[in-house]
Amino acid sequence: MSEDAAARLQDIAERVRLCQECGLYQGTTNAVPGSGSATADIVFIGEGPGFHEDRLGLPFVGRSGDYLEYLLGLIDVHRDDVFIANVVKHRPPDNRDPRADEIFACKHWLDEQLDVIRPAVIATLGRFSMARYFPDARISRIHGKPRFGGSPVTAWYPLFHPAAALRNPGLRRDMEADIRRLPDLVAEVRQRRAQQQAADETPTQLSLF
Ligand code: SF4
């Protein structure tokens, strides 16, 4: 099953590398499809690749990547245990924000990846990925507050972007507290999925009278 999932993620990555569905592929060195475990409990979604990510074809390298790895270390998790991706797979020129039409064009790639992995927790990093699940919300109000839904049950979990916490050290305490909650969140989703499965398997009682 996990080999099958890994192969499906690899197939998606190969198709992403050929994608020209928006203009962002122009002038880039590499596509950045995402990396990590095909059976991850946690998927992190950032905004878009930056300079170093474009050079290496990997998400969250450089200072933001180092800080994300430090955060994962707080909960004894390695980056290979999770899956890390972005809302757009090619680097926007000069690190500008991705436009709405580019995010829309790229959305189906992330949807396909999430459909393969089916993580317990989808943790958004920053406002562009947050907007997928929490439109019109403000990160300062909702960070660290999960919302549960879907089938199988999933927790959508909004977090500050690591780069924001690097720029503003005042955010780091909140960021680290939010990260420390992840193991409990994964456990809670597993419990809810087990309850959902048990409810689905319970035969409906038919009364003849
Ligand atoms: S950013 Fe996404 S939609 Fe645009 S070319 Fe790259 S993979 Fe395709």
Residues whose N, C-alpha, C, O or C-beta is under 5 A from the ligand:
A	BS01	SF4	V16 C19 Q20 E21 C22 L24 Y25 V88 K89 H90 E102 A105 C106
